[in-house]
């Protein structure tokens, strides 16, 4: 039972970690796109 609980906990932790990476990547792309738009409008 402890092994099953540990496996479930580990898989949930991994899923949460991967979801967080995708969220940060998306935020980075949004910030980058915003910076490029500002740069284009300044030219």
mmCIF entry with sequence, helices, sheets and N, C-alpha, C, O atoms, coordinates in Angstrom:
data_MODEL
# 
_entry.id   MODEL 
# 
_entity.id                         1 
_entity.type                       polymer 
_entity.pdbx_number_of_molecules   1 
# 
_entity_poly.entity_id                      1 
_entity_poly.type                           'polypeptide(L)' 
_entity_poly.nstd_linkage                   no 
_entity_poly.nstd_monomer                   no 
_entity_poly.pdbx_seq_one_letter_code       
;(UNK)(UNK)(UNK)(UNK)(UNK)(UNK)(UNK)(UNK)(UNK)(UNK)(UNK)(UNK)(UNK)(UNK)(UNK)(UNK)
(UNK)(UNK)(UNK)(UNK)(UNK)(UNK)(UNK)(UNK)(UNK)(UNK)(UNK)(UNK)(UNK)(UNK)(UNK)(UNK)
(UNK)(UNK)(UNK)(UNK)(UNK)(UNK)(UNK)(UNK)(UNK)(UNK)(UNK)
;
_entity_poly.pdbx_seq_one_letter_code_can   XXXXXXXXXXXXXXXXXXXXXXXXXXXXXXXXXXXXXXXXXXX 
_entity_poly.pdbx_strand_id                 A 
# 
loop_
_entity_poly_seq.entity_id 
_entity_poly_seq.num 
_entity_poly_seq.mon_id 
_entity_poly_seq.hetero 
1 1  UNK n 
1 2  UNK n 
1 3  UNK n 
1 4  UNK n 
1 5  UNK n 
1 6  UNK n 
1 7  UNK n 
1 8  UNK n 
1 9  UNK n 
1 10 UNK n 
1 11 UNK n 
1 12 UNK n 
1 13 UNK n 
1 14 UNK n 
1 15 UNK n 
1 16 UNK n 
1 17 UNK n 
1 18 UNK n 
1 19 UNK n 
1 20 UNK n 
1 21 UNK n 
1 22 UNK n 
1 23 UNK n 
1 24 UNK n 
1 25 UNK n 
1 26 UNK n 
1 27 UNK n 
1 28 UNK n 
1 29 UNK n 
1 30 UNK n 
1 31 UNK n 
1 32 UNK n 
1 33 UNK n 
1 34 UNK n 
1 35 UNK n 
1 36 UNK n 
1 37 UNK n 
1 38 UNK n 
1 39 UNK n 
1 40 UNK n 
1 41 UNK n 
1 42 UNK n 
1 43 UNK n 
# 
_struct_asym.id          A 
_struct_asym.entity_id   1 
# 
_struct_conf.conf_type_id            HELX_P 
_struct_conf.id                      HELX_P1 
_struct_conf.pdbx_PDB_helix_id       AA1 
_struct_conf.beg_label_comp_id       UNK 
_struct_conf.beg_label_asym_id       A 
_struct_conf.beg_label_seq_id        2 
_struct_conf.pdbx_beg_PDB_ins_code   ? 
_struct_conf.end_label_comp_id       UNK 
_struct_conf.end_label_asym_id       A 
_struct_conf.end_label_seq_id        42 
_struct_conf.pdbx_end_PDB_ins_code   ? 
_struct_conf.beg_auth_comp_id        UNK 
_struct_conf.beg_auth_asym_id        A 
_struct_conf.beg_auth_seq_id         2 
_struct_conf.end_auth_comp_id        UNK 
_struct_conf.end_auth_asym_id        A 
_struct_conf.end_auth_seq_id         42 
_struct_conf.pdbx_PDB_helix_class    1 
_struct_conf.details                 ? 
_struct_conf.pdbx_PDB_helix_length   41 
# 
_struct_conf_type.id          HELX_P 
_struct_conf_type.criteria    ? 
_struct_conf_type.reference   ? 
# 
loop_
_atom_site.group_PDB 
_atom_site.id 
_atom_site.type_symbol 
_atom_site.label_atom_id 
_atom_site.label_alt_id 
_atom_site.label_comp_id 
_atom_site.label_asym_id 
_atom_site.label_entity_id 
_atom_site.label_seq_id 
_atom_site.pdbx_PDB_ins_code 
_atom_site.Cartn_x 
_atom_site.Cartn_y 
_atom_site.Cartn_z 
_atom_site.occupancy 
_atom_site.B_iso_or_equiv 
_atom_site.pdbx_formal_charge 
_atom_site.auth_seq_id 
_atom_site.auth_comp_id 
_atom_site.auth_asym_id 
_atom_site.auth_atom_id 
_atom_site.pdbx_PDB_model_num 
ATOM 1   N N  . UNK A 1 1  ? 0.818  -1.191 0.000   1.00 0.00 ? 1  UNK A N  1 
ATOM 2   C CA . UNK A 1 1  ? 0.000  0.000  0.000   1.00 0.00 ? 1  UNK A CA 1 
ATOM 3   C C  . UNK A 1 1  ? 0.864  1.258  0.000   1.00 0.00 ? 1  UNK A C  1 
ATOM 4   O O  . UNK A 1 1  ? 0.545  2.237  -0.674  1.00 0.00 ? 1  UNK A O  1 
ATOM 5   N N  . UNK A 1 2  ? 1.958  1.227  0.759   1.00 0.00 ? 2  UNK A N  1 
ATOM 6   C CA . UNK A 1 2  ? 2.836  2.390  0.814   1.00 0.00 ? 2  UNK A CA 1 
ATOM 7   C C  . UNK A 1 2  ? 3.502  2.639  -0.534  1.00 0.00 ? 2  UNK A C  1 
ATOM 8   O O  . UNK A 1 2  ? 3.695  3.788  -0.932  1.00 0.00 ? 2  UNK A O  1 
ATOM 9   N N  . UNK A 1 3  ? 3.854  1.560  -1.238  1.00 0.00 ? 3  UNK A N  1 
ATOM 10  C CA . UNK A 1 3  ? 4.492  1.714  -2.552  1.00 0.00 ? 3  UNK A CA 1 
ATOM 11  C C  . UNK A 1 3  ? 3.516  2.331  -3.552  1.00 0.00 ? 3  UNK A C  1 
ATOM 12  O O  . UNK A 1 3  ? 3.904  3.172  -4.363  1.00 0.00 ? 3  UNK A O  1 
ATOM 13  N N  . UNK A 1 4  ? 2.260  1.917  -3.495  1.00 0.00 ? 4  UNK A N  1 
ATOM 14  C CA . UNK A 1 4  ? 1.243  2.462  -4.396  1.00 0.00 ? 4  UNK A CA 1 
ATOM 15  C C  . UNK A 1 4  ? 1.029  3.948  -4.108  1.00 0.00 ? 4  UNK A C  1 
ATOM 16  O O  . UNK A 1 4  ? 0.942  4.757  -5.032  1.00 0.00 ? 4  UNK A O  1 
ATOM 17  N N  . UNK A 1 5  ? 0.946  4.300  -2.840  1.00 0.00 ? 5  UNK A N  1 
ATOM 18  C CA . UNK A 1 5  ? 0.775  5.702  -2.460  1.00 0.00 ? 5  UNK A CA 1 
ATOM 19  C C  . UNK A 1 5  ? 1.967  6.537  -2.904  1.00 0.00 ? 5  UNK A C  1 
ATOM 20  O O  . UNK A 1 5  ? 1.802  7.659  -3.383  1.00 0.00 ? 5  UNK A O  1 
ATOM 21  N N  . UNK A 1 6  ? 3.158  5.993  -2.746  1.00 0.00 ? 6  UNK A N  1 
ATOM 22  C CA . UNK A 1 6  ? 4.360  6.710  -3.149  1.00 0.00 ? 6  UNK A CA 1 
ATOM 23  C C  . UNK A 1 6  ? 4.398  6.893  -4.663  1.00 0.00 ? 6  UNK A C  1 
ATOM 24  O O  . UNK A 1 6  ? 4.798  7.953  -5.145  1.00 0.00 ? 6  UNK A O  1 
ATOM 25  N N  . UNK A 1 7  ? 3.991  5.880  -5.414  1.00 0.00 ? 7  UNK A N  1 
ATOM 26  C CA . UNK A 1 7  ? 3.981  5.967  -6.875  1.00 0.00 ? 7  UNK A CA 1 
ATOM 27  C C  . UNK A 1 7  ? 2.965  7.002  -7.344  1.00 0.00 ? 7  UNK A C  1 
ATOM 28  O O  . UNK A 1 7  ? 3.246  7.776  -8.259  1.00 0.00 ? 7  UNK A O  1 
ATOM 29  N N  . UNK A 1 8  ? 1.808  7.022  -6.733  1.00 0.00 ? 8  UNK A N  1 
ATOM 30  C CA . UNK A 1 8  ? 0.777  8.012  -7.095  1.00 0.00 ? 8  UNK A CA 1 
ATOM 31  C C  . UNK A 1 8  ? 1.255  9.418  -6.761  1.00 0.00 ? 8  UNK A C  1 
ATOM 32  O O  . UNK A 1 8  ? 1.089  10.338 -7.561  1.00 0.00 ? 8  UNK A O  1 
ATOM 33  N N  . UNK A 1 9  ? 1.840  9.585  -5.595  1.00 0.00 ? 9  UNK A N  1 
ATOM 34  C CA . UNK A 1 9  ? 2.346  10.890 -5.182  1.00 0.00 ? 9  UNK A CA 1 
ATOM 35  C C  . UNK A 1 9  ? 3.452  11.369 -6.113  1.00 0.00 ? 9  UNK A C  1 
ATOM 36  O O  . UNK A 1 9  ? 3.489  12.544 -6.480  1.00 0.00 ? 9  UNK A O  1 
ATOM 37  N N  . UNK A 1 10 ? 4.338  10.485 -6.489  1.00 0.00 ? 10 UNK A N  1 
ATOM 38  C CA . UNK A 1 10 ? 5.425  10.835 -7.392  1.00 0.00 ? 10 UNK A CA 1 
ATOM 39  C C  . UNK A 1 10 ? 4.894  11.240 -8.770  1.00 0.00 ? 10 UNK A C  1 
ATOM 40  O O  . UNK A 1 10 ? 5.373  12.207 -9.361  1.00 0.00 ? 10 UNK A O  1 
ATOM 41  N N  . UNK A 1 11 ? 3.911  10.503 -9.277  1.00 0.00 ? 11 UNK A N  1 
ATOM 42  C CA . UNK A 1 11 ? 3.355  10.842 -10.587 1.00 0.00 ? 11 UNK A CA 1 
ATOM 43  C C  . UNK A 1 11 ? 2.606  12.168 -10.543 1.00 0.00 ? 11 UNK A C  1 
ATOM 44  O O  . UNK A 1 11 ? 2.679  12.936 -11.502 1.00 0.00 ? 11 UNK A O  1 
ATOM 45  N N  . UNK A 1 12 ? 1.898  12.456 -9.476  1.00 0.00 ? 12 UNK A N  1 
ATOM 46  C CA . UNK A 1 12 ? 1.214  13.753 -9.346  1.00 0.00 ? 12 UNK A CA 1 
ATOM 47  C C  . UNK A 1 12 ? 2.213  14.896 -9.245  1.00 0.00 ? 12 UNK A C  1 
ATOM 48  O O  . UNK A 1 12 ? 2.002  15.960 -9.827  1.00 0.00 ? 12 UNK A O  1 
ATOM 49  N N  . UNK A 1 13 ? 3.286  14.686 -8.521  1.00 0.00 ? 13 UNK A N  1 
ATOM 50  C CA . UNK A 1 13 ? 4.326  15.698 -8.391  1.00 0.00 ? 13 UNK A CA 1 
ATOM 51  C C  . UNK A 1 13 ? 4.974  15.981 -9.741  1.00 0.00 ? 13 UNK A C  1 
ATOM 52  O O  . UNK A 1 13 ? 5.220  17.136 -10.088 1.00 0.00 ? 13 UNK A O  1 
ATOM 53  N N  . UNK A 1 14 ? 5.249  14.920 -10.502 1.00 0.00 ? 14 UNK A N  1 
ATOM 54  C CA . UNK A 1 14 ? 5.846  15.069 -11.828 1.00 0.00 ? 14 UNK A CA 1 
ATOM 55  C C  . UNK A 1 14 ? 4.909  15.822 -12.761 1.00 0.00 ? 14 UNK A C  1 
ATOM 56  O O  . UNK A 1 14 ? 5.345  16.694 -13.512 1.00 0.00 ? 14 UNK A O  1 
ATOM 57  N N  . UNK A 1 15 ? 3.638  15.493 -12.716 1.00 0.00 ? 15 UNK A N  1 
ATOM 58  C CA . UNK A 1 15 ? 2.653  16.178 -13.548 1.00 0.00 ? 15 UNK A CA 1 
ATOM 59  C C  . UNK A 1 15 ? 2.572  17.662 -13.186 1.00 0.00 ? 15 UNK A C  1 
ATOM 60  O O  . UNK A 1 15 ? 2.515  18.511 -14.076 1.00 0.00 ? 15 UNK A O  1 
ATOM 61  N N  . UNK A 1 16 ? 2.565  17.975 -11.916 1.00 0.00 ? 16 UNK A N  1 
ATOM 62  C CA . UNK A 1 16 ? 2.512  19.364 -11.480 1.00 0.00 ? 16 UNK A CA 1 
ATOM 63  C C  . UNK A 1 16 ? 3.767  20.117 -11.910 1.00 0.00 ? 16 UNK A C  1 
ATOM 64  O O  . UNK A 1 16 ? 3.694  21.278 -12.312 1.00 0.00 ? 16 UNK A O  1 
ATOM 65  N N  . UNK A 1 17 ? 4.894  19.466 -11.827 1.00 0.00 ? 17 UNK A N  1 
ATOM 66  C CA . UNK A 1 17 ? 6.152  20.092 -12.223 1.00 0.00 ? 17 UNK A CA 1 
ATOM 67  C C  . UNK A 1 17 ? 6.161  20.392 -13.719 1.00 0.00 ? 17 UNK A C  1 
ATOM 68  O O  . UNK A 1 17 ? 6.576  21.475 -14.132 1.00 0.00 ? 17 UNK A O  1 
ATOM 69  N N  . UNK A 1 18 ? 5.710  19.452 -14.523 1.00 0.00 ? 18 UNK A N  1 
ATOM 70  C CA . UNK A 1 18 ? 5.660  19.664 -15.973 1.00 0.00 ? 18 UNK A CA 1 
ATOM 71  C C  . UNK A 1 18 ? 4.649  20.742 -16.347 1.00 0.00 ? 18 UNK A C  1 
ATOM 72  O O  . UNK A 1 18 ? 4.895  21.524 -17.266 1.00 0.00 ? 18 UNK A O  1 
ATOM 73  N N  . UNK A 1 19 ? 3.534  20.793 -15.660 1.00 0.00 ? 19 UNK A N  1 
ATOM 74  C CA . UNK A 1 19 ? 2.534  21.822 -15.933 1.00 0.00 ? 19 UNK A CA 1 
ATOM 75  C C  . UNK A 1 19 ? 3.094  23.196 -15.600 1.00 0.00 ? 19 UNK A C  1 
ATOM 76  O O  . UNK A 1 19 ? 2.848  24.162 -16.322 1.00 0.00 ? 19 UNK A O  1 
ATOM 77  N N  . UNK A 1 20 ? 3.839  23.285 -14.521 1.00 0.00 ? 20 UNK A N  1 
ATOM 78  C CA . UNK A 1 20 ? 4.457  24.557 -14.141 1.00 0.00 ? 20 UNK A CA 1 
ATOM 79  C C  . UNK A 1 20 ? 5.463  25.018 -15.177 1.00 0.00 ? 20 UNK A C  1 
ATOM 80  O O  . UNK A 1 20 ? 5.549  26.211 -15.470 1.00 0.00 ? 20 UNK A O  1 
ATOM 81  N N  . UNK A 1 21 ? 6.219  24.095 -15.733 1.00 0.00 ? 21 UNK A N  1 
ATOM 82  C CA . UNK A 1 21 ? 7.194  24.466 -16.765 1.00 0.00 ? 21 UNK A CA 1 
ATOM 83  C C  . UNK A 1 21 ? 6.498  25.010 -17.999 1.00 0.00 ? 21 UNK A C  1 
ATOM 84  O O  . UNK A 1 21 ? 6.954  25.988 -18.592 1.00 0.00 ? 21 UNK A O  1 
ATOM 85  N N  . UNK A 1 22 ? 5.402  24.384 -18.388 1.00 0.00 ? 22 UNK A N  1 
ATOM 86  C CA . UNK A 1 22 ? 4.662  24.858 -19.552 1.00 0.00 ? 22 UNK A CA 1 
ATOM 87  C C  . UNK A 1 22 ? 4.081  26.243 -19.299 1.00 0.00 ? 22 UNK A C  1 
ATOM 88  O O  . UNK A 1 22 ? 4.058  27.080 -20.200 1.00 0.00 ? 22 UNK A O  1 
ATOM 89  N N  . UNK A 1 23 ? 3.618  26.485 -18.091 1.00 0.00 ? 23 UNK A N  1 
ATOM 90  C CA . UNK A 1 23 ? 3.055  27.781 -17.759 1.00 0.00 ? 23 UNK A CA 1 
ATOM 91  C C  . UNK A 1 23 ? 4.136  28.860 -17.817 1.00 0.00 ? 23 UNK A C  1 
ATOM 92  O O  . UNK A 1 23 ? 3.906  29.936 -18.370 1.00 0.00 ? 23 UNK A O  1 
ATOM 93  N N  . UNK A 1 24 ? 5.297  28.585 -17.257 1.00 0.00 ? 24 UNK A N  1 
ATOM 94  C CA . UNK A 1 24 ? 6.384  29.563 -17.270 1.00 0.00 ? 24 UNK A CA 1 
ATOM 95  C C  . UNK A 1 24 ? 6.879  29.804 -18.693 1.00 0.00 ? 24 UNK A C  1 
ATOM 96  O O  . UNK A 1 24 ? 7.234  30.929 -19.046 1.00 0.00 ? 24 UNK A O  1 
ATOM 97  N N  . UNK A 1 25 ? 6.903  28.759 -19.505 1.00 0.00 ? 25 UNK A N  1 
ATOM 98  C CA . UNK A 1 25 ? 7.326  28.914 -20.895 1.00 0.00 ? 25 UNK A CA 1 
ATOM 99  C C  . UNK A 1 25 ? 6.347  29.823 -21.627 1.00 0.00 ? 25 UNK A C  1 
ATOM 100 O O  . UNK A 1 25 ? 6.763  30.713 -22.369 1.00 0.00 ? 25 UNK A O  1 
ATOM 101 N N  . UNK A 1 26 ? 5.059  29.605 -21.425 1.00 0.00 ? 26 UNK A N  1 
ATOM 102 C CA . UNK A 1 26 ? 4.042  30.437 -22.062 1.00 0.00 ? 26 UNK A CA 1 
ATOM 103 C C  . UNK A 1 26 ? 4.141  31.879 -21.612 1.00 0.00 ? 26 UNK A C  1 
ATOM 104 O O  . UNK A 1 26 ? 3.990  32.795 -22.420 1.00 0.00 ? 26 UNK A O  1 
ATOM 105 N N  . UNK A 1 27 ? 4.392  32.090 -20.334 1.00 0.00 ? 27 UNK A N  1 
ATOM 106 C CA . UNK A 1 27 ? 4.534  33.456 -19.824 1.00 0.00 ? 27 UNK A CA 1 
ATOM 107 C C  . UNK A 1 27 ? 5.754  34.119 -20.437 1.00 0.00 ? 27 UNK A C  1 
ATOM 108 O O  . UNK A 1 27 ? 5.709  35.301 -20.781 1.00 0.00 ? 27 UNK A O  1 
ATOM 109 N N  . UNK A 1 28 ? 6.837  33.379 -20.576 1.00 0.00 ? 28 UNK A N  1 
ATOM 110 C CA . UNK A 1 28 ? 8.045  33.926 -21.195 1.00 0.00 ? 28 UNK A CA 1 
ATOM 111 C C  . UNK A 1 28 ? 7.818  34.310 -22.644 1.00 0.00 ? 28 UNK A C  1 
ATOM 112 O O  . UNK A 1 28 ? 8.314  35.337 -23.106 1.00 0.00 ? 28 UNK A O  1 
ATOM 113 N N  . UNK A 1 29 ? 7.066  33.484 -23.364 1.00 0.00 ? 29 UNK A N  1 
ATOM 114 C CA . UNK A 1 29 ? 6.764  33.798 -24.764 1.00 0.00 ? 29 UNK A CA 1 
ATOM 115 C C  . UNK A 1 29 ? 5.881  35.031 -24.858 1.00 0.00 ? 29 UNK A C  1 
ATOM 116 O O  . UNK A 1 29 ? 6.078  35.858 -25.749 1.00 0.00 ? 29 UNK A O  1 
ATOM 117 N N  . UNK A 1 30 ? 4.913  35.174 -23.961 1.00 0.00 ? 30 UNK A N  1 
ATOM 118 C CA . UNK A 1 30 ? 4.035  36.346 -23.964 1.00 0.00 ? 30 UNK A CA 1 
ATOM 119 C C  . UNK A 1 30 ? 4.825  37.617 -23.684 1.00 0.00 ? 30 UNK A C  1 
ATOM 120 O O  . UNK A 1 30 ? 4.616  38.636 -24.343 1.00 0.00 ? 30 UNK A O  1 
ATOM 121 N N  . UNK A 1 31 ? 5.725  37.564 -22.717 1.00 0.00 ? 31 UNK A N  1 
ATOM 122 C CA . UNK A 1 31 ? 6.538  38.737 -22.383 1.00 0.00 ? 31 UNK A CA 1 
ATOM 123 C C  . UNK A 1 31 ? 7.442  39.096 -23.543 1.00 0.00 ? 31 UNK A C  1 
ATOM 124 O O  . UNK A 1 31 ? 7.631  40.273 -23.849 1.00 0.00 ? 31 UNK A O  1 
ATOM 125 N N  . UNK A 1 32 ? 8.004  38.084 -24.192 1.00 0.00 ? 32 UNK A N  1 
ATOM 126 C CA . UNK A 1 32 ? 8.871  38.312 -25.345 1.00 0.00 ? 32 UNK A CA 1 
ATOM 127 C C  . UNK A 1 32 ? 8.093  38.955 -26.489 1.00 0.00 ? 32 UNK A C  1 
ATOM 128 O O  . UNK A 1 32 ? 8.579  39.892 -27.122 1.00 0.00 ? 32 UNK A O  1 
ATOM 129 N N  . UNK A 1 33 ? 6.899  38.459 -26.751 1.00 0.00 ? 33 UNK A N  1 
ATOM 130 C CA . UNK A 1 33 ? 6.070  39.025 -27.822 1.00 0.00 ? 33 UNK A CA 1 
ATOM 131 C C  . UNK A 1 33 ? 5.694  40.462 -27.502 1.00 0.00 ? 33 UNK A C  1 
ATOM 132 O O  . UNK A 1 33 ? 5.660  41.301 -28.403 1.00 0.00 ? 33 UNK A O  1 
ATOM 133 N N  . UNK A 1 34 ? 5.413  40.762 -26.251 1.00 0.00 ? 34 UNK A N  1 
ATOM 134 C CA . UNK A 1 34 ? 5.097  42.130 -25.848 1.00 0.00 ? 34 UNK A CA 1 
ATOM 135 C C  . UNK A 1 34 ? 6.285  43.056 -26.048 1.00 0.00 ? 34 UNK A C  1 
ATOM 136 O O  . UNK A 1 34 ? 6.124  44.186 -26.508 1.00 0.00 ? 34 UNK A O  1 
ATOM 137 N N  . UNK A 1 35 ? 7.458  42.589 -25.708 1.00 0.00 ? 35 UNK A N  1 
ATOM 138 C CA . UNK A 1 35 ? 8.673  43.386 -25.898 1.00 0.00 ? 35 UNK A CA 1 
ATOM 139 C C  . UNK A 1 35 ? 8.942  43.653 -27.374 1.00 0.00 ? 35 UNK A C  1 
ATOM 140 O O  . UNK A 1 35 ? 9.357  44.752 -27.744 1.00 0.00 ? 35 UNK A O  1 
ATOM 141 N N  . UNK A 1 36 ? 8.710  42.662 -28.207 1.00 0.00 ? 36 UNK A N  1 
ATOM 142 C CA . UNK A 1 36 ? 8.909  42.851 -29.650 1.00 0.00 ? 36 UNK A CA 1 
ATOM 143 C C  . UNK A 1 36 ? 7.910  43.860 -30.210 1.00 0.00 ? 36 UNK A C  1 
ATOM 144 O O  . UNK A 1 36 ? 8.263  44.662 -31.074 1.00 0.00 ? 36 UNK A O  1 
ATOM 145 N N  . UNK A 1 37 ? 6.672  43.828 -29.731 1.00 0.00 ? 37 UNK A N  1 
ATOM 146 C CA . UNK A 1 37 ? 5.654  44.782 -30.191 1.00 0.00 ? 37 UNK A CA 1 
ATOM 147 C C  . UNK A 1 37 ? 6.033  46.201 -29.800 1.00 0.00 ? 37 UNK A C  1 
ATOM 148 O O  . UNK A 1 37 ? 5.863  47.131 -30.589 1.00 0.00 ? 37 UNK A O  1 
ATOM 149 N N  . UNK A 1 38 ? 6.541  46.371 -28.600 1.00 0.00 ? 38 UNK A N  1 
ATOM 150 C CA . UNK A 1 38 ? 6.969  47.703 -28.159 1.00 0.00 ? 38 UNK A CA 1 
ATOM 151 C C  . UNK A 1 38 ? 8.134  48.179 -28.999 1.00 0.00 ? 38 UNK A C  1 
ATOM 152 O O  . UNK A 1 38 ? 8.194  49.349 -29.379 1.00 0.00 ? 38 UNK A O  1 
ATOM 153 N N  . UNK A 1 39 ? 9.061  47.281 -29.291 1.00 0.00 ? 39 UNK A N  1 
ATOM 154 C CA . UNK A 1 39 ? 10.217 47.637 -30.099 1.00 0.00 ? 39 UNK A CA 1 
ATOM 155 C C  . UNK A 1 39 ? 9.800  48.047 -31.505 1.00 0.00 ? 39 UNK A C  1 
ATOM 156 O O  . UNK A 1 39 ? 10.332 49.015 -32.049 1.00 0.00 ? 39 UNK A O  1 
ATOM 157 N N  . UNK A 1 40 ? 8.859  47.325 -32.099 1.00 0.00 ? 40 UNK A N  1 
ATOM 158 C CA . UNK A 1 40 ? 8.376  47.670 -33.449 1.00 0.00 ? 40 UNK A CA 1 
ATOM 159 C C  . UNK A 1 40 ? 7.671  49.032 -33.449 1.00 0.00 ? 40 UNK A C  1 
ATOM 160 O O  . UNK A 1 40 ? 7.822  49.806 -34.394 1.00 0.00 ? 40 UNK A O  1 
ATOM 161 N N  . UNK A 1 41 ? 6.910  49.324 -32.405 1.00 0.00 ? 41 UNK A N  1 
ATOM 162 C CA . UNK A 1 41 ? 6.201  50.605 -32.376 1.00 0.00 ? 41 UNK A CA 1 
ATOM 163 C C  . UNK A 1 41 ? 7.156  51.774 -32.147 1.00 0.00 ? 41 UNK A C  1 
ATOM 164 O O  . UNK A 1 41 ? 6.865  52.903 -32.542 1.00 0.00 ? 41 UNK A O  1 
ATOM 165 N N  . UNK A 1 42 ? 8.294  51.504 -31.510 1.00 0.00 ? 42 UNK A N  1 
ATOM 166 C CA . UNK A 1 42 ? 9.284  52.565 -31.279 1.00 0.00 ? 42 UNK A CA 1 
ATOM 167 C C  . UNK A 1 42 ? 10.063 52.910 -32.539 1.00 0.00 ? 42 UNK A C  1 
ATOM 168 O O  . UNK A 1 42 ? 10.615 54.005 -32.647 1.00 0.00 ? 42 UNK A O  1 
ATOM 169 N N  . UNK A 1 43 ? 10.111 51.983 -33.493 1.00 0.00 ? 43 UNK A N  1 
ATOM 170 C CA . UNK A 1 43 ? 10.865 52.216 -34.734 1.00 0.00 ? 43 UNK A CA 1 
ATOM 171 C C  . UNK A 1 43 ? 10.150 53.089 -35.684 1.00 0.00 ? 43 UNK A C  1 
ATOM 172 O O  . UNK A 1 43 ? 10.660 53.372 -36.768 1.00 0.00 ? 43 UNK A O  1 
# 
